[in-house]
Amino acid sequence: MLTPAELETLLSHVAQHDQQFYVFLVLAAFTGARRAQLLALRWDKLSLANAVVVGAGGLGGGGRRQRKERGESDEGGADDGASGLS
């Protein structure tokens, strides 16, 4: 685990050299997403201007089990999948 200062140093360095890897690291550091979720992401599912991941499942899950825990219907089984990055 990195300290906040170490994370800042890492992100600053990577941002100067590889923008895509920078976005990957930011998502990993601040969303709590699992590695498989991050690796499954595609650029067309990211809205960096709006700080949102869109698509089935987003990053935060929001899937069937979480809907049932909230008492929501699972009809259709679809998830709007928008997850904020903030």
Order of alpha helices (4+ residues) and beta strands (2+ residues): alpha-alpha-alpha-beta-beta-alpha-beta
